[in-house]
Amino acid sequence: MNTPRIAFIGAGNMAASLIGGLRAQGVAAAAICASEPGAEQRHRVASEHGIQVVSENTEAVQGADVVVLAVKPQVMQAVCLNLASSLKPGQLIVSIAAGIGCASLERWLGNRAIVRCMPNTPALLREGVSGLYANEQVSAAQRQQAEQLLSAVGLALWLDNEQQIDAVTAVSGSGPAYFFLLIEAMAAAGEKLGLSPATALKLTQQTALGAARMALASDVDAGELRRRVTSPNGTTEAAIKTFQTGGFAELVELALNAAAARSAALAEELGQ
Ligand SMILES: NC(=O)c1ccc[n+]([C@@H]2O[C@H](COP(=O)([O-])OP(=O)(O)OC[C@H]3O[C@@H](n4cnc5c(N)ncnc54)[C@H](OP(=O)(O)O)[C@@H]3O)[C@@H](O)[C@H]2O)c1
């Protein structure tokens, strides 16, 4: 398969991460271009990644095999309506915008091959995870192209149906903030137990990283890992029992349900 030519519409944070990831994987600068209205951002991305960054979206998509829609959801409709007549039938559209469904994209762009993705912020460090959904027009080769694109910034997982995007948003899209919340709370509690702020924070951050690495590397589930470090009547058990008495698992479920419901509601609002 020839290297696909990729055009990014919008060269903000997420697009720049994807471009950086692709370049680090050895994708040639000449195979990537982007469009961006802000002159300063245009120059920054062009000089950092050695790619062409133009001001007109319609210019960027000329000759592209893959068009990545990387603008904010609020401007997506206007961007799509402006772009529709410049797109060619064989081009794959990849949207990374939160809350914009395939039906809306098809209404604005016409009946096309579309992959809708939900990445998350650790993509900035190439430690992201994305859920991907392809509509029926997407070919096997185009699925590979989309997967290669999102794999440049982390793990890419295919979904069976588009509704699962709301669940992905609830778990991993919004997920980094839940871990930040836990880090904040643990560091604050550590301080109250007499640690310096810096020590409490470092202990918490490194523990989060170490636990995530152990969970990823282990062949047993997180519950079993937890039981293995929870001796009867020990310190960990004292803390875990306190979490459980406070309804920790139920609270997490409620929080994720709220995020998924908000994701579905946003899709309704933004996709009109
Ligand atoms: N960041 C994340 O963690 C994350 C996670 C999941 C999904 N996403 C999705 O990724 C998309 C981009 O997010 P981001 O964080 O990268 O936002 P961002 O940094 O604001 O990037 C969007 C870029 O698009 C540019 N833009 C605005 N209007 C445009 C137009 N008409 N044509 C072309 N470009 C235009 C913006 O320029 P100006 O600044 O000059 O307006 C900005 O540089 C969003 O739809 C978001 O939902 C992001």
The ligand as an SDF file (V2000), in Angstrom:
LIG
                    3D

 48 52  0  0  0  0  0  0  0  0999 V2000
   -7.5750   17.6820   23.2630 N   0  0  0  0  0  0  0  0  0  0  0  0
   -8.1260   16.5290   23.5770 C   0  0  0  0  0  0  0  0  0  0  0  0
   -7.7560   15.8550   24.5180 O   0  0  0  0  0  0  0  0  0  0  0  0
   -9.2060   15.9300   22.7400 C   0  0  0  0  0  0  0  0  0  0  0  0
   -9.6930   14.6710   23.0780 C   0  0  0  0  0  0  0  0  0  0  0  0
  -10.6920   14.1170   22.2940 C   0  0  0  0  0  0  0  0  0  0  0  0
  -11.1650   14.8150   21.1970 C   0  0  0  0  0  0  0  0  0  0  0  0
  -10.6640   16.0370   20.9100 N   0  0  0  0  0  0  0  0  0  0  0  0
  -11.2150   16.7500   19.7760 C   0  0  0  0  0  0  0  0  0  0  0  0
  -10.1930   17.2050   18.9390 O   0  0  0  0  0  0  0  0  0  0  0  0
  -10.6250   18.3930   18.2960 C   0  0  0  0  0  0  0  0  0  0  0  0
   -9.5180   19.4060   18.3930 C   0  0  0  0  0  0  0  0  0  0  0  0
   -9.2500   19.6490   19.7710 O   0  0  0  0  0  0  0  0  0  0  0  0
   -7.9350   20.4170   20.2200 P   0  0  0  0  0  0  0  0  0  0  0  0
   -7.8200   20.2220   21.6760 O   0  0  0  0  0  0  0  0  0  0  0  0
   -6.8070   20.0610   19.3190 O   0  0  0  0  0  0  0  0  0  0  0  0
   -8.4300   21.9240   19.9240 O   0  0  0  0  0  0  0  0  0  0  0  0
   -7.5670   23.1790   19.4500 P   0  0  0  0  0  0  0  0  0  0  0  0
   -6.1990   23.1190   20.0130 O   0  0  0  0  0  0  0  0  0  0  0  0
   -8.4010   24.3930   19.7070 O   0  0  0  0  0  0  0  0  0  0  0  0
   -7.4560   22.9380   17.8740 O   0  0  0  0  0  0  0  0  0  0  0  0
   -8.4120   23.3290   16.9410 C   0  0  0  0  0  0  0  0  0  0  0  0
   -7.6980   24.1440   15.8720 C   0  0  0  0  0  0  0  0  0  0  0  0
   -8.6030   24.3920   14.8100 O   0  0  0  0  0  0  0  0  0  0  0  0
   -8.3960   25.7140   14.3790 C   0  0  0  0  0  0  0  0  0  0  0  0
   -9.5810   26.2130   13.6710 N   0  0  0  0  0  0  0  0  0  0  0  0
  -10.5970   27.0150   14.1380 C   0  0  0  0  0  0  0  0  0  0  0  0
  -11.4710   27.2600   13.1470 N   0  0  0  0  0  0  0  0  0  0  0  0
  -11.0090   26.6200   12.0390 C   0  0  0  0  0  0  0  0  0  0  0  0
  -11.4650   26.5130   10.7110 C   0  0  0  0  0  0  0  0  0  0  0  0
  -12.6030   27.1060   10.3150 N   0  0  0  0  0  0  0  0  0  0  0  0
  -10.7360   25.7960    9.8370 N   0  0  0  0  0  0  0  0  0  0  0  0
   -9.5990   25.1800   10.2110 C   0  0  0  0  0  0  0  0  0  0  0  0
   -9.1070   25.2450   11.4720 N   0  0  0  0  0  0  0  0  0  0  0  0
   -9.8100   25.9570   12.3660 C   0  0  0  0  0  0  0  0  0  0  0  0
   -8.1460   26.4690   15.6480 C   0  0  0  0  0  0  0  0  0  0  0  0
   -7.5500   27.7110   15.3660 O   0  0  0  0  0  0  0  0  0  0  0  0
   -7.8390   28.9690   16.3500 P   0  0  0  0  0  0  0  0  0  0  0  0
   -7.2730   28.5890   17.6720 O   0  0  0  0  0  0  0  0  0  0  0  0
   -7.1350   30.1030   15.6570 O   0  0  0  0  0  0  0  0  0  0  0  0
   -9.3440   29.1330   16.3920 O   0  0  0  0  0  0  0  0  0  0  0  0
   -7.2360   25.5260   16.3990 C   0  0  0  0  0  0  0  0  0  0  0  0
   -5.8830   25.7140   16.0590 O   0  0  0  0  0  0  0  0  0  0  0  0
  -11.9090   18.8410   18.9950 C   0  0  0  0  0  0  0  0  0  0  0  0
  -13.0160   18.5930   18.1460 O   0  0  0  0  0  0  0  0  0  0  0  0
  -11.9980   17.9850   20.2140 C   0  0  0  0  0  0  0  0  0  0  0  0
  -13.3330   17.6320   20.5250 O   0  0  0  0  0  0  0  0  0  0  0  0
   -9.7000   16.6090   21.6550 C   0  0  0  0  0  0  0  0  0  0  0  0
  1  2  1  0
  2  3  2  0
  2  4  1  0
  4  5  1  0
  4 48  2  0
  5  6  2  0
  6  7  1  0
  7  8  2  0
  8  9  1  0
  8 48  1  0
  9 10  1  0
  9 46  1  0
 10 11  1  0
 11 12  1  0
 11 44  1  0
 12 13  1  0
 13 14  1  0
 14 15  2  0
 14 16  1  0
 14 17  1  0
 17 18  1  0
 18 19  2  0
 18 20  1  0
 18 21  1  0
 21 22  1  0
 22 23  1  0
 23 24  1  0
 23 42  1  0
 24 25  1  0
 25 26  1  0
 25 36  1  0
 26 27  1  0
 26 35  1  0
 27 28  2  0
 28 29  1  0
 29 30  1  0
 29 35  2  0
 30 31  1  0
 30 32  2  0
 32 33  1  0
 33 34  2  0
 34 35  1  0
 36 37  1  0
 36 42  1  0
 37 38  1  0
 38 39  2  0
 38 40  1  0
 38 41  1  0
 42 43  1  0
 44 45  1  0
 44 46  1  0
 46 47  1  0
M  CHG  2   8   1  16  -1
M  END
$$$$
